[in-house]
């Protein structure tokens, strides 16, 4: 293999697994260290610059960072990254003087359709550059599906109002209670660009299932029902409730049903329990609240008697997995099972819907009803119209919508300047030695075993009586410190200087995971296999040095390196150094308050 090019910031970026896995590439280890130092406002601003909604995401994020966490390779549980984000949000001081302000008007006017996380991110990134921003949303307040689909017992309205307010206070011209029913009408107002962040607003139905029409009064589409509950159009539900679906929306539906009077609430899903799309912690929360999840049940019929829904009939199936990865649900041959109910909530997925975008606008769509977009720039087939969030590529999550918003804002800014949208700005990168002496560094990363603590919850009987009562209490500051200390500082990079190496094997001897080897060079598959411990995770890079005097190369498996610094402490010639790596994706507006 050729020597690794560590001057490419993407090499070290990939090694910071949590940050690399985050769609918005939030500098996770950086803000966790700040929490451990009790610098909660600084930690919040690092988050706010990157993900815009730290208080919201600290409660509701899908946590793609946590499965990637290196601590999970030492112990069973990763660092509680998501809930530490909430600690920063809950314990920050007044940060209003650290927020950017609207820039001097630049003469450009942008329309934002939809008031969810993608549109709000675009607004936040463009406002400091002087753009005149007009936001339109059908709801009475900003937040989009964060407000209408996430129950208040998971996300208090005060938290959402605060963080949406930080954006709207940048001089955004927000028009609420206004449903845009024609893109052409917006284009006719001569905006310099239009951003569409309307989400995936159509919940999937089961229109062809027997009994569907007859029982319509007691069958509800999950996302619409949650919105009606959020805006207090619906305040109760029947005692016996069936929730169809295995995603996070289904979990929100069943838990909300318990708080609205459902005493016998069941989640029923076609797939096996392990294949459900809902996050593990969402399933755990539902089960904790006394809600059984029945898997491998395929709905066959809504049973109606005397014009009233009495229950549903299900076919029992078992999952068969084929060699090509395809899953097949095979009937067991058992008699169909009847499950009584008063109401059914259908939460089996969401779809995009753009009936308001006329063909005459030049915005084209795929056969799946999604806009034809450039995957990098988010520009549609009409050059001045951009998409992001669920409206772009289908249902995802809040943090993905934020990431889309950042990139769309860059594209809109380049477009309005008449520049090439493919010439994307580089990330902000820093790499600084942490040396405080020959064998001392300014950070601590001992690979000790510290167990992850569960977030404490409100007593169950109180939680189920009050829909507005937040269930999770959050970490206290002592627990937060202990959890922050579990972070292995993966952004403290091991930087090797081949010219200083005497090949004494000291680093190999002391490495707790045997991730360092001195070996003869070879093609990558062979080289990975001949290390002291074979590097089997091909998704993680291996570091390969220049050829050393003996003709060998030093190879380090980044997958199992704990960034503990023992190699650098042990090295007698300072061939190893620990250097702190800071990576922040570029935004349309620099200096938003969080970047170092």
N, C-alpha and C positions, 0 to 999 in steps of 0.2 A: 504494500500500500504506500501511497505517497504520504509525506508528512502532513499532519493535520494543520489546516489553515485556521489558527485561533484568532487571526485578525478579522475574520468574518464574524460579526456579532451574532449571526444566527447559530453558530456552533455553540457558544455558551448559552444562548437563549434556550436551545433545545434541552440543555442540561438542567435548567431550572424547571423541572417537570411541571410543577403546579402552575407557574406563570405561563408556560408554553401551552398547557391544556386549556387555559382560560381564553374564551373567544376574544375578550377585550385585552388580554395579556396584562392584567393587573400585577404590579410588582409585589407579589405576595410576601416573600420573606422580609422585604423591607418594612412593610407596615406591621408585620407581626413583631419584629424587633422593637419598633417604636411603641407598641402596646406593652411589651415587657418592660420598657423604660418609662412607662406611665405617661407617654407623650400621645395622648388619645387624639387631640386635635390634629397633630401632624399625621398620625396614622389615618385619620378620616380624610384629610386633604389628599394624601397619596391615592386613596380609593376614589375620592370624588373626581379627581382629574381623570382617572382611568375609566371608572364604571358608572359615574354620575349619580347613582342611587345606592350608596353604601348601607343606609338604614333599611331600605327595602330589600336589597339583595342579602343582607346579613340575616334576614328572616326567611327569604323565599327562593334563594338561588338554587338551581339544579346541581350545583357543586361539581362541575367537571374537574375542578382542581384536586378534589380530595382523593378520587381513585388513583390519580397520578402521583400523589404525595410520597416522597421517599421514606417517610417514617413508616408507611405501610409495608416497607420491605424489611424493616427491623422488628416491627410488632404487627399485630393483627389490625390495629386501627390507625388511620392517618391522623394528622393534626386537624383539629376542629376549625379549619380555615374559615368556613362560612360564618360560624357563630362568633369567632373572634372579630370579624368585620363588624358585627352588631355591637360588640363591646366598644369599638372605636366610635361608632355612631351614638351610642347611648351615653357615653361619658365624655364626649368632646365639650369644650367650652363654646362660647359664641364665636363662630367662624365667619361672620358676615363681612368683617373687614379684610378677609383673605380671599373673598370671591372676586372674580373679574367683574367689570362693568361693561355696559354697551359701548362699542367703539364709535368713533366719529363716523357719521353717515358716509357711505361710499357710493351712494346712488343706485345700488342694486336692490331689487325687491324679490323675495322668495316666498312662495306659498308652501305651507306644510299641511297636508291633509291627514287628519288623525292626530290625537293627542297622547299617544302612548310613548313607550320608552325610546323607540327609534326616532320619532319626530322630535321629541324633547332633547335627545342627544344632538341631533342636527342643529337645533335652535341654540343649545348651549355652546356648541363649537363655533357657530357662525356669528353670533351676536357680538362678541368682542372685536370682530373684524369690520363692524359697521354696517352689516346687512340689515335691511328692513324686513322683518320676519312676520308673516301673517299665518297664524295657526287656526285651523278650523276643526271642530270636533262636535259630534252629536251629543255627547254627554254634558252634564252641567258643570263638571270640573275636569281638570287635566289628569292624566294618568292612564287613560285607555283601559286595556284589560287588566292592568295592575289594580285598578279600582273596581272594575265590574266583575272580575272572575276570581280574585283572591279574597277569600273571606276575611273579615276584620279580626277574627280570633287568631289568624296567622299574621295579618298585616294591619296594625291599627291605622285608622284614617289619619290620625295626627302625624304619624311618621311619613305617610305618603304626601300629605299636604305640605309638610315642611320641605321635602326634597323636590317636589314639583314646583313649589314656590321659588326655590333658589334659581330655577331656570326661567320661570315666567317673569321674575323680577328683573331680568336682564333687558327689559323693554320689549318683550314679545307682544305683538298685537294678537291676543287670543280671542277668538269668537266661538263661544260654547253654545250648546243647545242648537247647533246648526248642522244639519245633515247635508253633505255635499252630494247632490244627485246627478251632477254633470261635470266631468273633467273639462269639457270644452268651455263651459261657463267660466271656469277658473283661468284657462288659457287665454280667454278673450280679454282678461284684465291686464294682459301684457306683463306678467311676471317674468323675471329673467330666468327663473328655473322653478320647477315644482317638485316637491318630494312627497311621495305617497307612502304613508306608514299606517295603513288602516287595518293591519292585522289579518287574521283568518276568521272572519266573523260568523261563518255559517257552521252550525253544529250538524253533524251527520245524524240522519234519521234511519228508521227501519220502515219505510213507507209500504213495503210489500208484505210485511208480516201479517198474517191473519189477525183480525181484530183491531188493527191499528186505528182505523178511522172511527170505529164504533166506540173506542175507549179514549178518544182524543182528549177529552176534558181532564183525564187523570194521567196523561202521558206528557212529559215535559222534556224539552231539549236542554241538556245540562248547562251549557254556557249561558243560554238565555235565562234559565231559571236562576242561576247564580246572580246574574245581573239584576233581575227583578227583586231578589232578596236584598242585594246590596243597596238598591235604591228604594227599598221598603215598599215595593208594590206587592210583594208576597211576604206574609208573616207567619204562615203555618203550613203544615203538610199532614197527610194522613198518618195513622199510627204505624201501619205496615208499609215499608218502602223498599222497593227494589231499585238498585242503581246498576245499570248495565255499563260495563266498560272497565278497563284495567289501567287507565292512566291517572295522572295527578288530578285532572279535572274530576274524575270519578271519586277520588279520595276527598276532594273538597265538597262534592255533592253529598256524599254519605255523612260526613262529619257535620255539615250544615243541617242536614235533615234531622240529626239527633238533637240539635239545638232548637229546631222549630216544631218539635212535638213528636217526631218519629221515635217510637219506643222499640220497634222491631225493624231495624234497618239492615239490609244485606247488600253486599256487593257481589255481583255475579258476572263472571268473565269467561270468555271462550277458551282462553289459553291456560296453560299450567301457571301456577302461582309464580314460579321463578321467571317466567317469560313476560310477566306483566310489565308494561311500560312505566308504571308509577315508580318513583324513587323508593328505595328500601325504607327510608325513614318515614315516608308518607304512608306506606302500608303499615308500618309499626304503629304510627299514631292512630290510624283508624282502628286497628285491632285493640289498642290500649283503651279506646273509647267504647269497646264492647260491640264492634261491628264485625261480624264474620265475613270472610271472603270465600266464596264458593267458586272454585276454578273448574275448568273442563266442562262447562255447561253452555251449550249453544241454544240461543233463544229460538223457539219454533212458533209460538203463538201467544197472543194476548187473549186471555180467556175473559169473555164478557157474558154476564148473566142478567137478564131483564134490563139490558141497556147500561149496565154498570160493570166496570172493571173489577174482577174478583181475584185475578192472579195471572201468572204466566206459566207456560209449559216449556220445559227445556229438554234437549237431547243430551245425554251424557256421552262424552268423547274421551279419547286418550290421544296423547301426542306421539306421533312417530316421526323420528328425525332421519332424513335420508343422507347419504354420503355427500351430496352436493350442498348440504346445509339447509335444504328445504324442509319445512315442518308441515306435516299433514295431520289434521285432526280426524281421527277415525272413530266412528260410532262404536260404543261398547256392546250394543245390542240390548242394553237394559231398557226397561219400560221408561217412557218419558216421565220426567218428574214435574209435578205440579207444585208451585210455590205461591201461596196466597199473598195478596198485596192490595193496598188502597191506591198507591201512586207508583209510577215508574219514572225514573230519571234516566234519560239516554245520554251517556257520555262516552261515545265510542269513537270520537275523533272530531276534528274540525277541518273545514275547507275554506279556500279563498273564494271570494265572490266580488266581481267587478262589473256588475250590470250598469254602473254609472259611468264607465269609461267607454266612450263611443268609438267605433271603428274609425271614424273620420279623423280622430286625433293622431293616428299613426302609431299608437301603442299596440304592439302585437302580443299575442298570448300563445302559450303552448297548448297541446291537446288536453293537458291536465288543468287548464285554466290559470296557469301561472304566467306572469309577464316574462317576455323574452328579455333577458338582462345580460350585461357583461358581468361576469362573476367577480371581477376585481373592482370595477368602477361603480357598479349598481346603476349604470345608465341604461335606459330602455331603448327601444327602437326609435323613439322620438327623442332627439338629443337633449332637450331641455327638461325631460321628465325622468326622475330617479325614484327608485323604490328601496325599501329596507324593512327589517323586522320580518314578521310572519307574512307580510304582504309580498315579500320578495321571492322566497323559495319554499313557503309553506310553514306550518307551525313549528316553532322551536321553543325559545325561552327568553327571559328578559335580558340576560347577559349577552346573548347572541344578537338581540335587537340593538343593544347599545353598541356592540362591535360594528354592526351594519351602519348605524348612524354615524359613527366616527368616519368610516370610509366614504360614505355618501357625502358627508360635509366637505371632505377634502375634494371630492370630485366636483361638487357644486362650485366650490371656490375656484378651482382650476378652470372649470367651464366658463364661469363669469369673467375670468381674466383672459379667456381665449387661449389657454395653454393646453398642452397635451395631457389628457387625463391618465395616460399610461405612465407618465413620469411621476411616480409616487414619491413623496418625501421620505427620507430615511428615518429610522427610529433614533431617539436620543439614547446614546450609549455612553457608559463610563466604566472604567476598569482601574481600580486603585489598590495599590498594595496596602495590606493591613499590618505591615511590620512595625513592631514597637521595640525590637531588639533583634539579635541574631536568631533567636529561636522563640520569639514571643509575638503574638498577634492580638489585634484589638477586638477580637470577638471570641466567644466561647461556644464550642459545639461538641461537647463530649457526647459520644454515642451511648448514653445511658437509657435504661428502660423506664419510661414514664407513661402511665396508662391514661388513655383518653377518658374524660369524665362526661357523663350525659348531662345535657342541659336540664335544669330542674323545671318542673311543670306545676301549674296551678292545680289544686285539688280537683279531682275529676267531677265531683258533684257540683262544684261551683262553676267549672268550665262549661258544663252542659246546660246550665241554667241561663247563661248570658252569652248571646252570640257575639257581643262586642268585646268580651273579656279576652285579652291575649293569653294564649295557653302557655307559651314558653316564657319563663321568667328571665332567661338570659344568665350568663355567668356573672358571679360576683367578681370583684377585682382580684381577690386572692386566687380564685380558681382560674381566672383569665391569665394571670401571670404564669401559673404552673403549666397551662396549656400552651401559652406562647413559647415557653422554654422547651417544649417538645420539638419545635421547628429545628431542623438540622442545618439551617443556613445554606441552602443549596446554591445561593448566589455568591457564596464565598468560594471562588474558583481556585482549583489547584493549577498553577501556572508553572510549567517546566522549562528550564533553560538548559538545553543539552550540553552546551559548552562547559557548564560547571559540574557535570555529572562524572563521577569516577567509577560508576557501576559497582558500588560496594554492596548493593542489595539491602541496604539498611531500610529503605522505604518499603521494599517487598516484605521484609521480615516483620515490620511493625504494623502493616496494614491490617485492620480488623476484619476486612472482608476479602482479603487476598485479591484485590482488583488490579494490582500492579505486577507486570511481568517484564522481564528482559528476555527477548526471544529473537530468533532469526525472522526477518521480514518474509512476507508471503502474501498472496492474494487474500482479500478480506475473509472469505469463508474459511479458508485454511488457517489464517491467522487467528480468527476468533476461536477456532477449535483447539489450537495448540497453547493457549494461555494456561497459567497455573490453574485457574478456574475458567472453563470455557465461557465466552460471552455469548449467551444464547438469545438475548433479546435484540433482534436486528433493528427494532425501531429506535433503539438508543445507539448513539455513535460510540466508537472506541477512539481514544486518543492514540496517535502514533507519532513518535518523535522522529527527528532526523536520525540518520545512521550514526551510531556511537563508535568510539575508537575500536571496540572489539568486533565491529561489524554487525552487532545486534541493534535492535530498536527497543525503546521503552514503550510499552502498550498499557493503557489504563482503560478498564471497562467502566464507562461512565454510568452504566445502569446500576451498579451496586456500590459505587463510591459514596461514602457518607459525609464527605466534605469536613471531616473531623480535624484535618490539619496535622495529624500525627506524622505523615510523611515529611511535611515541611519542618516540624519540630525535630525530627530524628536526623534529617539530612545534614551531614557534616560540612558540606560545601555550598549550602544555600542554592542548590539546583532547583528546589521546590520553593514556591512562594504562594501565599494565600492572598488573592486579590478580589476585592469586592466588585461584583458586576452589577451594574444598574442598567436596565433596559426598559425604555418607555416608548410605546408606539407613538408615532407622530400624529398630531391632531391638526385640524385646519387652523386653529388659533394656538400659538405657543403661549407659555406662561399662564396657564389656567389656575395656578395656585398650588399644585401638588408636586410637580416635577422638581428634582433637585437641581 
